[in-house]
């Protein structure tokens, strides 16, 4: 299995650029954020739907290369449906 981290960048509503990192540990995904390279990573307690969608996209791109098993996509989709029952998640 590959390095169990997926990272991306996003801009907050205030216009601050943030680095986001999702790490798979013990079968659970943990989301972390920091503003600059040498800042400390801080845990995101309730990741937004957009963060889960970025994670899902990253996992989907890595499945064909054999970096994640196809079951990981199903696990993430199931977790997203649990956390966001009112959203249309496919």
Buried (B, 14 or more C-beta within 10 A) or exposed (E): EEEEEBEBEBEEEEEEEBBBBBBBEEEEBBBBBBEEEEEEBEEBEEBBEEBBBBBBEBBBEBBEEEBBEEEBBEBBBEBBEEBEEEEEBE
